[in-house]
Amino acid sequence: MVPKTDWDATAHLQYEPMGTPKGTTPPHGSDVMEFSSLREAIHWAMTNEAPAGMHAVIRTASGEVIEPSQLEELWASLQGP
């Protein structure tokens, strides 16, 4: 679960090769993009196509890593009922 303080704090998005083990540094990830809020980073990840063979990973201000499997759920929660 994402802490409430992370929603309005900076977040970093990076595209990483699919199959990169969780918690490891990818060998050939993309440049890191910084967003002023986690909401903005999630919006970007869900509305922009990832490069071929890669997926979006977001690192929050508290250090939590949001994997692609979590993005759909967080995106849905931002959309409302």
PyMOL Python script that loads the backbone (N, CA, C, O; Angstrom):
from pymol import cmd

cmd.read_pdbstr("""\
ATOM      1  N   MET A   1       0.843  -1.182   0.000  1.00  0.00           N
ATOM      2  CA  MET A   1       0.000   0.000   0.000  1.00  0.00           C
ATOM      3  C   MET A   1       0.881   1.236   0.000  1.00  0.00           C
ATOM      4  O   MET A   1       1.891   1.286   0.702  1.00  0.00           O
ATOM      5  N   VAL A   2       0.505   2.220  -0.777  1.00  0.00           N
ATOM      6  CA  VAL A   2       1.262   3.461  -0.899  1.00  0.00           C
ATOM      7  C   VAL A   2       0.893   4.392   0.264  1.00  0.00           C
ATOM      8  O   VAL A   2      -0.288   4.659   0.487  1.00  0.00           O
ATOM      9  N   PRO A   3       1.888   4.886   1.003  1.00  0.00           N
ATOM     10  CA  PRO A   3       1.588   5.831   2.093  1.00  0.00           C
ATOM     11  C   PRO A   3       0.938   7.106   1.547  1.00  0.00           C
ATOM     12  O   PRO A   3       1.259   7.534   0.438  1.00  0.00           O
ATOM     13  N   LYS A   4       0.036   7.710   2.308  1.00  0.00           N
ATOM     14  CA  LYS A   4      -0.663   8.922   1.870  1.00  0.00           C
ATOM     15  C   LYS A   4       0.308  10.041   1.508  1.00  0.00           C
ATOM     16  O   LYS A   4       0.046  10.817   0.589  1.00  0.00           O
ATOM     17  N   THR A   5       1.417  10.128   2.219  1.00  0.00           N
ATOM     18  CA  THR A   5       2.380  11.202   1.964  1.00  0.00           C
ATOM     19  C   THR A   5       3.033  11.092   0.588  1.00  0.00           C
ATOM     20  O   THR A   5       3.518  12.091   0.057  1.00  0.00           O
ATOM     21  N   ASP A   6       3.052   9.887   0.001  1.00  0.00           N
ATOM     22  CA  ASP A   6       3.665   9.703  -1.314  1.00  0.00           C
ATOM     23  C   ASP A   6       2.832  10.279  -2.449  1.00  0.00           C
ATOM     24  O   ASP A   6       3.386  10.610  -3.497  1.00  0.00           O
ATOM     25  N   TRP A   7       1.532  10.409  -2.279  1.00  0.00           N
ATOM     26  CA  TRP A   7       0.671  10.855  -3.371  1.00  0.00           C
ATOM     27  C   TRP A   7       1.004  12.260  -3.853  1.00  0.00           C
ATOM     28  O   TRP A   7       0.888  12.541  -5.046  1.00  0.00           O
ATOM     29  N   ASP A   8       1.415  13.149  -2.953  1.00  0.00           N
ATOM     30  CA  ASP A   8       1.710  14.531  -3.326  1.00  0.00           C
ATOM     31  C   ASP A   8       3.202  14.832  -3.307  1.00  0.00           C
ATOM     32  O   ASP A   8       3.599  15.993  -3.401  1.00  0.00           O
ATOM     33  N   ALA A   9       4.026  13.807  -3.188  1.00  0.00           N
ATOM     34  CA  ALA A   9       5.482  13.971  -3.182  1.00  0.00           C
ATOM     35  C   ALA A   9       6.052  13.573  -4.547  1.00  0.00           C
ATOM     36  O   ALA A   9       5.372  12.942  -5.356  1.00  0.00           O
ATOM     37  N   THR A  10       7.293  13.948  -4.783  1.00  0.00           N
ATOM     38  CA  THR A  10       7.922  13.614  -6.058  1.00  0.00           C
ATOM     39  C   THR A  10       7.988  12.106  -6.256  1.00  0.00           C
ATOM     40  O   THR A  10       8.036  11.332  -5.299  1.00  0.00           O
ATOM     41  N   ALA A  11       7.990  11.721  -7.502  1.00  0.00           N
ATOM     42  CA  ALA A  11       8.095  10.303  -7.870  1.00  0.00           C
ATOM     43  C   ALA A  11       8.968  10.202  -9.110  1.00  0.00           C
ATOM     44  O   ALA A  11       9.019  11.122  -9.926  1.00  0.00           O
ATOM     45  N   HIS A  12       9.648   9.080  -9.239  1.00  0.00           N
ATOM     46  CA  HIS A  12      10.551   8.860 -10.378  1.00  0.00           C
ATOM     47  C   HIS A  12      10.083   7.647 -11.172  1.00  0.00           C
ATOM     48  O   HIS A  12       9.844   6.574 -10.619  1.00  0.00           O
ATOM     49  N   LEU A  13       9.960   7.841 -12.467  1.00  0.00           N
ATOM     50  CA  LEU A  13       9.537   6.767 -13.363  1.00  0.00           C
ATOM     51  C   LEU A  13      10.714   6.387 -14.254  1.00  0.00           C
ATOM     52  O   LEU A  13      11.433   7.246 -14.766  1.00  0.00           O
ATOM     53  N   GLN A  14      10.889   5.095 -14.424  1.00  0.00           N
ATOM     54  CA  GLN A  14      11.915   4.603 -15.328  1.00  0.00           C
ATOM     55  C   GLN A  14      11.352   3.393 -16.056  1.00  0.00           C
ATOM     56  O   GLN A  14      10.642   2.577 -15.467  1.00  0.00           O
ATOM     57  N   TYR A  15      11.670   3.281 -17.330  1.00  0.00           N
ATOM     58  CA  TYR A  15      11.300   2.089 -18.079  1.00  0.00           C
ATOM     59  C   TYR A  15      12.425   1.078 -17.928  1.00  0.00           C
ATOM     60  O   TYR A  15      13.589   1.378 -18.193  1.00  0.00           O
ATOM     61  N   GLU A  16      12.062  -0.123 -17.501  1.00  0.00           N
ATOM     62  CA  GLU A  16      13.037  -1.183 -17.278  1.00  0.00           C
ATOM     63  C   GLU A  16      12.703  -2.380 -18.155  1.00  0.00           C
ATOM     64  O   GLU A  16      11.543  -2.594 -18.506  1.00  0.00           O
ATOM     65  N   PRO A  17      13.719  -3.161 -18.508  1.00  0.00           N
ATOM     66  CA  PRO A  17      13.460  -4.354 -19.312  1.00  0.00           C
ATOM     67  C   PRO A  17      12.509  -5.308 -18.577  1.00  0.00           C
ATOM     68  O   PRO A  17      12.634  -5.518 -17.370  1.00  0.00           O
ATOM     69  N   MET A  18      11.566  -5.877 -19.319  1.00  0.00           N
ATOM     70  CA  MET A  18      10.659  -6.858 -18.722  1.00  0.00           C
ATOM     71  C   MET A  18      11.480  -8.033 -18.216  1.00  0.00           C
ATOM     72  O   MET A  18      12.456  -8.435 -18.851  1.00  0.00           O
ATOM     73  N   GLY A  19      11.088  -8.579 -17.083  1.00  0.00           N
ATOM     74  CA  GLY A  19      11.795  -9.725 -16.524  1.00  0.00           C
ATOM     75  C   GLY A  19      12.926  -9.338 -15.589  1.00  0.00           C
ATOM     76  O   GLY A  19      13.633 -10.212 -15.089  1.00  0.00           O
ATOM     77  N   THR A  20      13.116  -8.029 -15.337  1.00  0.00           N
ATOM     78  CA  THR A  20      14.135  -7.611 -14.383  1.00  0.00           C
ATOM     79  C   THR A  20      13.675  -8.024 -12.992  1.00  0.00           C
ATOM     80  O   THR A  20      12.576  -7.649 -12.583  1.00  0.00           O
ATOM     81  N   PRO A  21      14.481  -8.788 -12.247  1.00  0.00           N
ATOM     82  CA  PRO A  21      14.074  -9.215 -10.907  1.00  0.00           C
ATOM     83  C   PRO A  21      13.795  -8.016 -10.002  1.00  0.00           C
ATOM     84  O   PRO A  21      14.526  -7.026 -10.029  1.00  0.00           O
ATOM     85  N   LYS A  22      12.740  -8.113  -9.206  1.00  0.00           N
ATOM     86  CA  LYS A  22      12.342  -7.029  -8.309  1.00  0.00           C
ATOM     87  C   LYS A  22      13.491  -6.695  -7.357  1.00  0.00           C
ATOM     88  O   LYS A  22      14.133  -7.583  -6.795  1.00  0.00           O
ATOM     89  N   GLY A  23      13.730  -5.406  -7.192  1.00  0.00           N
ATOM     90  CA  GLY A  23      14.751  -4.964  -6.265  1.00  0.00           C
ATOM     91  C   GLY A  23      16.152  -4.877  -6.846  1.00  0.00           C
ATOM     92  O   GLY A  23      17.090  -4.497  -6.145  1.00  0.00           O
ATOM     93  N   THR A  24      16.308  -5.226  -8.122  1.00  0.00           N
ATOM     94  CA  THR A  24      17.627  -5.141  -8.739  1.00  0.00           C
ATOM     95  C   THR A  24      17.681  -3.946  -9.684  1.00  0.00           C
ATOM     96  O   THR A  24      16.647  -3.453 -10.134  1.00  0.00           O
ATOM     97  N   THR A  25      18.867  -3.496  -9.977  1.00  0.00           N
ATOM     98  CA  THR A  25      19.044  -2.403 -10.917  1.00  0.00           C
ATOM     99  C   THR A  25      19.109  -2.987 -12.320  1.00  0.00           C
ATOM    100  O   THR A  25      19.921  -3.872 -12.590  1.00  0.00           O
ATOM    101  N   PRO A  26      18.255  -2.493 -13.215  1.00  0.00           N
ATOM    102  CA  PRO A  26      18.258  -3.043 -14.575  1.00  0.00           C
ATOM    103  C   PRO A  26      19.542  -2.679 -15.303  1.00  0.00           C
ATOM    104  O   PRO A  26      20.092  -1.599 -15.086  1.00  0.00           O
ATOM    105  N   PRO A  27      20.024  -3.566 -16.163  1.00  0.00           N
ATOM    106  CA  PRO A  27      21.252  -3.283 -16.886  1.00  0.00           C
ATOM    107  C   PRO A  27      21.116  -2.168 -17.917  1.00  0.00           C
ATOM    108  O   PRO A  27      22.083  -1.449 -18.169  1.00  0.00           O
ATOM    109  N   HIS A  28      19.934  -2.008 -18.521  1.00  0.00           N
ATOM    110  CA  HIS A  28      19.762  -1.019 -19.590  1.00  0.00           C
ATOM    111  C   HIS A  28      18.423  -0.312 -19.467  1.00  0.00           C
ATOM    112  O   HIS A  28      17.634  -0.316 -20.413  1.00  0.00           O
ATOM    113  N   GLY A  29      18.158   0.283 -18.338  1.00  0.00           N
ATOM    114  CA  GLY A  29      16.912   1.012 -18.176  1.00  0.00           C
ATOM    115  C   GLY A  29      16.969   2.352 -18.882  1.00  0.00           C
ATOM    116  O   GLY A  29      18.035   2.789 -19.317  1.00  0.00           O
ATOM    117  N   SER A  30      15.829   2.999 -18.993  1.00  0.00           N
ATOM    118  CA  SER A  30      15.762   4.310 -19.632  1.00  0.00           C
ATOM    119  C   SER A  30      16.230   5.383 -18.657  1.00  0.00           C
ATOM    120  O   SER A  30      16.529   5.106 -17.496  1.00  0.00           O
ATOM    121  N   ASP A  31      16.285   6.599 -19.151  1.00  0.00           N
ATOM    122  CA  ASP A  31      16.561   7.723 -18.268  1.00  0.00           C
ATOM    123  C   ASP A  31      15.425   7.832 -17.258  1.00  0.00           C
ATOM    124  O   ASP A  31      14.288   7.460 -17.548  1.00  0.00           O
ATOM    125  N   VAL A  32      15.736   8.340 -16.083  1.00  0.00           N
ATOM    126  CA  VAL A  32      14.734   8.522 -15.035  1.00  0.00           C
ATOM    127  C   VAL A  32      13.998   9.828 -15.286  1.00  0.00           C
ATOM    128  O   VAL A  32      14.615  10.862 -15.543  1.00  0.00           O
ATOM    129  N   MET A  33      12.665   9.770 -15.209  1.00  0.00           N
ATOM    130  CA  MET A  33      11.840  10.966 -15.344  1.00  0.00           C
ATOM    131  C   MET A  33      11.291  11.311 -13.964  1.00  0.00           C
ATOM    132  O   MET A  33      10.754  10.448 -13.271  1.00  0.00           O
ATOM    133  N   GLU A  34      11.427  12.562 -13.573  1.00  0.00           N
ATOM    134  CA  GLU A  34      10.916  12.994 -12.271  1.00  0.00           C
ATOM    135  C   GLU A  34       9.588  13.710 -12.457  1.00  0.00           C
ATOM    136  O   GLU A  34       9.419  14.521 -13.367  1.00  0.00           O
ATOM    137  N   PHE A  35       8.645  13.390 -11.570  1.00  0.00           N
ATOM    138  CA  PHE A  35       7.325  14.016 -11.578  1.00  0.00           C
ATOM    139  C   PHE A  35       7.099  14.676 -10.228  1.00  0.00           C
ATOM    140  O   PHE A  35       7.629  14.220  -9.214  1.00  0.00           O
ATOM    141  N   SER A  36       6.318  15.742 -10.209  1.00  0.00           N
ATOM    142  CA  SER A  36       6.083  16.467  -8.963  1.00  0.00           C
ATOM    143  C   SER A  36       5.153  15.728  -8.010  1.00  0.00           C
ATOM    144  O   SER A  36       5.094  16.049  -6.823  1.00  0.00           O
ATOM    145  N   SER A  37       4.425  14.736  -8.529  1.00  0.00           N
ATOM    146  CA  SER A  37       3.564  13.927  -7.654  1.00  0.00           C
ATOM    147  C   SER A  37       3.461  12.506  -8.194  1.00  0.00           C
ATOM    148  O   SER A  37       3.681  12.255  -9.379  1.00  0.00           O
ATOM    149  N   LEU A  38       3.129  11.603  -7.317  1.00  0.00           N
ATOM    150  CA  LEU A  38       2.923  10.210  -7.715  1.00  0.00           C
ATOM    151  C   LEU A  38       1.758  10.110  -8.687  1.00  0.00           C
ATOM    152  O   LEU A  38       1.794   9.305  -9.618  1.00  0.00           O
ATOM    153  N   ARG A  39       0.727  10.918  -8.480  1.00  0.00           N
ATOM    154  CA  ARG A  39      -0.420  10.924  -9.395  1.00  0.00           C
ATOM    155  C   ARG A  39       0.025  11.192 -10.838  1.00  0.00           C
ATOM    156  O   ARG A  39      -0.417  10.524 -11.772  1.00  0.00           O
ATOM    157  N   GLU A  40       0.903  12.179 -10.998  1.00  0.00           N
ATOM    158  CA  GLU A  40       1.391  12.518 -12.338  1.00  0.00           C
ATOM    159  C   GLU A  40       2.201  11.374 -12.946  1.00  0.00           C
ATOM    160  O   GLU A  40       2.072  11.080 -14.135  1.00  0.00           O
ATOM    161  N   ALA A  41       3.023  10.738 -12.140  1.00  0.00           N
ATOM    162  CA  ALA A  41       3.840   9.623 -12.636  1.00  0.00           C
ATOM    163  C   ALA A  41       2.955   8.459 -13.077  1.00  0.00           C
ATOM    164  O   ALA A  41       3.207   7.845 -14.114  1.00  0.00           O
ATOM    165  N   ILE A  42       1.931   8.157 -12.301  1.00  0.00           N
ATOM    166  CA  ILE A  42       1.018   7.067 -12.662  1.00  0.00           C
ATOM    167  C   ILE A  42       0.266   7.427 -13.942  1.00  0.00           C
ATOM    168  O   ILE A  42       0.113   6.590 -14.831  1.00  0.00           O
ATOM    169  N   HIS A  43      -0.197   8.659 -14.033  1.00  0.00           N
ATOM    170  CA  HIS A  43      -0.901   9.095 -15.238  1.00  0.00           C
ATOM    171  C   HIS A  43      -0.001   8.923 -16.467  1.00  0.00           C
ATOM    172  O   HIS A  43      -0.446   8.407 -17.492  1.00  0.00           O
ATOM    173  N   TRP A  44       1.245   9.347 -16.369  1.00  0.00           N
ATOM    174  CA  TRP A  44       2.183   9.216 -17.486  1.00  0.00           C
ATOM    175  C   TRP A  44       2.374   7.744 -17.858  1.00  0.00           C
ATOM    176  O   TRP A  44       2.322   7.376 -19.031  1.00  0.00           O
ATOM    177  N   ALA A  45       2.594   6.913 -16.843  1.00  0.00           N
ATOM    178  CA  ALA A  45       2.845   5.489 -17.096  1.00  0.00           C
ATOM    179  C   ALA A  45       1.660   4.815 -17.779  1.00  0.00           C
ATOM    180  O   ALA A  45       1.847   3.920 -18.604  1.00  0.00           O
ATOM    181  N   MET A  46       0.452   5.233 -17.444  1.00  0.00           N
ATOM    182  CA  MET A  46      -0.733   4.578 -17.973  1.00  0.00           C
ATOM    183  C   MET A  46      -1.215   5.159 -19.299  1.00  0.00           C
ATOM    184  O   MET A  46      -2.008   4.523 -19.993  1.00  0.00           O
ATOM    185  N   THR A  47      -0.758   6.342 -19.660  1.00  0.00           N
ATOM    186  CA  THR A  47      -1.245   6.958 -20.902  1.00  0.00           C
ATOM    187  C   THR A  47      -0.175   7.076 -21.984  1.00  0.00           C
ATOM    188  O   THR A  47      -0.457   7.557 -23.081  1.00  0.00           O
ATOM    189  N   ASN A  48       1.037   6.647 -21.689  1.00  0.00           N
ATOM    190  CA  ASN A  48       2.113   6.673 -22.673  1.00  0.00           C
ATOM    191  C   ASN A  48       2.639   5.257 -22.877  1.00  0.00           C
ATOM    192  O   ASN A  48       2.807   4.496 -21.924  1.00  0.00           O
ATOM    193  N   GLU A  49       2.890   4.926 -24.119  1.00  0.00           N
ATOM    194  CA  GLU A  49       3.351   3.579 -24.447  1.00  0.00           C
ATOM    195  C   GLU A  49       4.808   3.394 -24.039  1.00  0.00           C
ATOM    196  O   GLU A  49       5.658   4.243 -24.310  1.00  0.00           O
ATOM    197  N   ALA A  50       5.077   2.282 -23.392  1.00  0.00           N
ATOM    198  CA  ALA A  50       6.454   1.949 -23.001  1.00  0.00           C
ATOM    199  C   ALA A  50       7.244   1.527 -24.236  1.00  0.00           C
ATOM    200  O   ALA A  50       6.673   0.996 -25.188  1.00  0.00           O
ATOM    201  N   PRO A  51       8.549   1.762 -24.222  1.00  0.00           N
ATOM    202  CA  PRO A  51       9.377   1.269 -25.325  1.00  0.00           C
ATOM    203  C   PRO A  51       9.265  -0.255 -25.437  1.00  0.00           C
ATOM    204  O   PRO A  51       8.973  -0.932 -24.451  1.00  0.00           O
ATOM    205  N   ALA A  52       9.495  -0.780 -26.615  1.00  0.00           N
ATOM    206  CA  ALA A  52       9.391  -2.227 -26.848  1.00  0.00           C
ATOM    207  C   ALA A  52      10.255  -3.009 -25.864  1.00  0.00           C
ATOM    208  O   ALA A  52      11.429  -2.697 -25.660  1.00  0.00           O
ATOM    209  N   GLY A  53       9.655  -4.027 -25.262  1.00  0.00           N
ATOM    210  CA  GLY A  53      10.377  -4.905 -24.345  1.00  0.00           C
ATOM    211  C   GLY A  53      10.614  -4.332 -22.962  1.00  0.00           C
ATOM    212  O   GLY A  53      11.361  -4.902 -22.167  1.00  0.00           O
ATOM    213  N   MET A  54       9.972  -3.189 -22.668  1.00  0.00           N
ATOM    214  CA  MET A  54      10.182  -2.542 -21.371  1.00  0.00           C
ATOM    215  C   MET A  54       8.839  -2.253 -20.715  1.00  0.00           C
ATOM    216  O   MET A  54       7.796  -2.277 -21.368  1.00  0.00           O
ATOM    217  N   HIS A  55       8.879  -1.980 -19.420  1.00  0.00           N
ATOM    218  CA  HIS A  55       7.682  -1.574 -18.691  1.00  0.00           C
ATOM    219  C   HIS A  55       8.053  -0.491 -17.679  1.00  0.00           C
ATOM    220  O   HIS A  55       9.218  -0.337 -17.312  1.00  0.00           O
ATOM    221  N   ALA A  56       7.043   0.255 -17.237  1.00  0.00           N
ATOM    222  CA  ALA A  56       7.269   1.361 -16.311  1.00  0.00           C
ATOM    223  C   ALA A  56       7.379   0.866 -14.885  1.00  0.00           C
ATOM    224  O   ALA A  56       6.623  -0.006 -14.455  1.00  0.00           O
ATOM    225  N   VAL A  57       8.330   1.431 -14.157  1.00  0.00           N
ATOM    226  CA  VAL A  57       8.500   1.191 -12.729  1.00  0.00           C
ATOM    227  C   VAL A  57       8.609   2.563 -12.086  1.00  0.00           C
ATOM    228  O   VAL A  57       9.348   3.422 -12.566  1.00  0.00           O
ATOM    229  N   ILE A  58       7.869   2.769 -10.994  1.00  0.00           N
ATOM    230  CA  ILE A  58       7.871   4.055 -10.313  1.00  0.00           C
ATOM    231  C   ILE A  58       8.452   3.891  -8.921  1.00  0.00           C
ATOM    232  O   ILE A  58       8.109   2.958  -8.194  1.00  0.00           O
ATOM    233  N   ARG A  59       9.336   4.810  -8.562  1.00  0.00           N
ATOM    234  CA  ARG A  59       9.892   4.852  -7.210  1.00  0.00           C
ATOM    235  C   ARG A  59       9.329   6.080  -6.517  1.00  0.00           C
ATOM    236  O   ARG A  59       9.445   7.199  -7.016  1.00  0.00           O
ATOM    237  N   THR A  60       8.712   5.854  -5.351  1.00  0.00           N
ATOM    238  CA  THR A  60       8.068   6.940  -4.622  1.00  0.00           C
ATOM    239  C   THR A  60       9.066   7.658  -3.719  1.00  0.00           C
ATOM    240  O   THR A  60      10.198   7.211  -3.539  1.00  0.00           O
ATOM    241  N   ALA A  61       8.625   8.775  -3.159  1.00  0.00           N
ATOM    242  CA  ALA A  61       9.481   9.563  -2.263  1.00  0.00           C
ATOM    243  C   ALA A  61       9.897   8.764  -1.033  1.00  0.00           C
ATOM    244  O   ALA A  61      10.983   8.977  -0.494  1.00  0.00           O
ATOM    245  N   SER A  62       9.046   7.850  -0.587  1.00  0.00           N
ATOM    246  CA  SER A  62       9.378   7.048   0.599  1.00  0.00           C
ATOM    247  C   SER A  62      10.251   5.847   0.258  1.00  0.00           C
ATOM    248  O   SER A  62      10.684   5.118   1.151  1.00  0.00           O
ATOM    249  N   GLY A  63      10.511   5.637  -1.033  1.00  0.00           N
ATOM    250  CA  GLY A  63      11.362   4.532  -1.447  1.00  0.00           C
ATOM    251  C   GLY A  63      10.619   3.302  -1.918  1.00  0.00           C
ATOM    252  O   GLY A  63      11.244   2.317  -2.313  1.00  0.00           O
ATOM    253  N   GLU A  64       9.295   3.338  -1.886  1.00  0.00           N
ATOM    254  CA  GLU A  64       8.519   2.193  -2.367  1.00  0.00           C
ATOM    255  C   GLU A  64       8.657   2.084  -3.879  1.00  0.00           C
ATOM    256  O   GLU A  64       8.691   3.094  -4.583  1.00  0.00           O
ATOM    257  N   VAL A  65       8.736   0.861  -4.369  1.00  0.00           N
ATOM    258  CA  VAL A  65       8.822   0.604  -5.803  1.00  0.00           C
ATOM    259  C   VAL A  65       7.475   0.081  -6.278  1.00  0.00           C
ATOM    260  O   VAL A  65       6.984  -0.935  -5.785  1.00  0.00           O
ATOM    261  N   ILE A  66       6.884   0.783  -7.240  1.00  0.00           N
ATOM    262  CA  ILE A  66       5.594   0.381  -7.784  1.00  0.00           C
ATOM    263  C   ILE A  66       5.863  -0.334  -9.099  1.00  0.00           C
ATOM    264  O   ILE A  66       6.337   0.257 -10.069  1.00  0.00           O
ATOM    265  N   GLU A  67       5.552  -1.606  -9.101  1.00  0.00           N
ATOM    266  CA  GLU A  67       5.761  -2.465 -10.259  1.00  0.00           C
ATOM    267  C   GLU A  67       4.553  -2.379 -11.199  1.00  0.00           C
ATOM    268  O   GLU A  67       3.489  -1.910 -10.794  1.00  0.00           O
ATOM    269  N   PRO A  68       4.707  -2.824 -12.442  1.00  0.00           N
ATOM    270  CA  PRO A  68       3.604  -2.776 -13.405  1.00  0.00           C
ATOM    271  C   PRO A  68       2.328  -3.461 -12.910  1.00  0.00           C
ATOM    272  O   PRO A  68       1.226  -3.012 -13.224  1.00  0.00           O
ATOM    273  N   SER A  69       2.467  -4.526 -12.151  1.00  0.00           N
ATOM    274  CA  SER A  69       1.283  -5.238 -11.660  1.00  0.00           C
ATOM    275  C   SER A  69       0.451  -4.378 -10.714  1.00  0.00           C
ATOM    276  O   SER A  69      -0.748  -4.617 -10.571  1.00  0.00           O
ATOM    277  N   GLN A  70       1.054  -3.385 -10.067  1.00  0.00           N
ATOM    278  CA  GLN A  70       0.342  -2.499  -9.148  1.00  0.00           C
ATOM    279  C   GLN A  70      -0.234  -1.270  -9.852  1.00  0.00           C
ATOM    280  O   GLN A  70      -1.162  -0.640  -9.345  1.00  0.00           O
ATOM    281  N   LEU A  71       0.310  -0.935 -11.004  1.00  0.00           N
ATOM    282  CA  LEU A  71      -0.105   0.290 -11.681  1.00  0.00           C
ATOM    283  C   LEU A  71      -1.583   0.301 -12.051  1.00  0.00           C
ATOM    284  O   LEU A  71      -2.260   1.313 -11.865  1.00  0.00           O
ATOM    285  N   GLU A  72      -2.086  -0.809 -12.571  1.00  0.00           N
ATOM    286  CA  GLU A  72      -3.503  -0.870 -12.974  1.00  0.00           C
ATOM    287  C   GLU A  72      -4.422  -0.548 -11.800  1.00  0.00           C
ATOM    288  O   GLU A  72      -5.374   0.218 -11.943  1.00  0.00           O
ATOM    289  N   GLU A  73      -4.136  -1.133 -10.643  1.00  0.00           N
ATOM    290  CA  GLU A  73      -4.969  -0.920  -9.467  1.00  0.00           C
ATOM    291  C   GLU A  73      -4.899   0.542  -8.999  1.00  0.00           C
ATOM    292  O   GLU A  73      -5.925   1.142  -8.676  1.00  0.00           O
ATOM    293  N   LEU A  74      -3.706   1.099  -8.964  1.00  0.00           N
ATOM    294  CA  LEU A  74      -3.566   2.501  -8.542  1.00  0.00           C
ATOM    295  C   LEU A  74      -4.217   3.446  -9.546  1.00  0.00           C
ATOM    296  O   LEU A  74      -4.842   4.431  -9.154  1.00  0.00           O
ATOM    297  N   TRP A  75      -4.078   3.155 -10.833  1.00  0.00           N
ATOM    298  CA  TRP A  75      -4.713   3.957 -11.879  1.00  0.00           C
ATOM    299  C   TRP A  75      -6.235   3.938 -11.716  1.00  0.00           C
ATOM    300  O   TRP A  75      -6.888   4.978 -11.803  1.00  0.00           O
ATOM    301  N   ALA A  76      -6.788   2.759 -11.480  1.00  0.00           N
ATOM    302  CA  ALA A  76      -8.239   2.638 -11.279  1.00  0.00           C
ATOM    303  C   ALA A  76      -8.702   3.434 -10.061  1.00  0.00           C
ATOM    304  O   ALA A  76      -9.775   4.036 -10.089  1.00  0.00           O
ATOM    305  N   SER A  77      -7.906   3.442  -8.995  1.00  0.00           N
ATOM    306  CA  SER A  77      -8.289   4.176  -7.790  1.00  0.00           C
ATOM    307  C   SER A  77      -8.287   5.683  -8.033  1.00  0.00           C
ATOM    308  O   SER A  77      -9.018   6.419  -7.370  1.00  0.00           O
ATOM    309  N   LEU A  78      -7.474   6.142  -8.974  1.00  0.00           N
ATOM    310  CA  LEU A  78      -7.447   7.572  -9.304  1.00  0.00           C
ATOM    311  C   LEU A  78      -8.608   7.980 -10.193  1.00  0.00           C
ATOM    312  O   LEU A  78      -8.968   9.156 -10.241  1.00  0.00           O
ATOM    313  N   GLN A  79      -9.199   7.020 -10.898  1.00  0.00           N
ATOM    314  CA  GLN A  79     -10.289   7.303 -11.824  1.00  0.00           C
ATOM    315  C   GLN A  79     -11.621   7.496 -11.122  1.00  0.00           C
ATOM    316  O   GLN A  79     -12.538   8.102 -11.677  1.00  0.00           O
ATOM    317  N   GLY A  80     -11.729   6.989  -9.917  1.00  0.00           N
ATOM    318  CA  GLY A  80     -12.982   7.133  -9.173  1.00  0.00           C
ATOM    319  C   GLY A  80     -13.992   6.071  -9.566  1.00  0.00           C
ATOM    320  O   GLY A  80     -13.724   5.236 -10.430  1.00  0.00           O
ATOM    321  N   PRO A  81     -15.178   6.106  -8.915  1.00  0.00           N
ATOM    322  CA  PRO A  81     -16.201   5.073  -9.176  1.00  0.00           C
ATOM    323  C   PRO A  81     -16.851   5.218 -10.537  1.00  0.00           C
ATOM    324  O   PRO A  81     -17.723   4.425 -10.892  1.00  0.00           O
TER     325      PRO A  81
END
""", "prot")
cmd.dss("prot")
cmd.show_as("cartoon", "prot")
cmd.util.cbc("prot")
cmd.orient("prot")
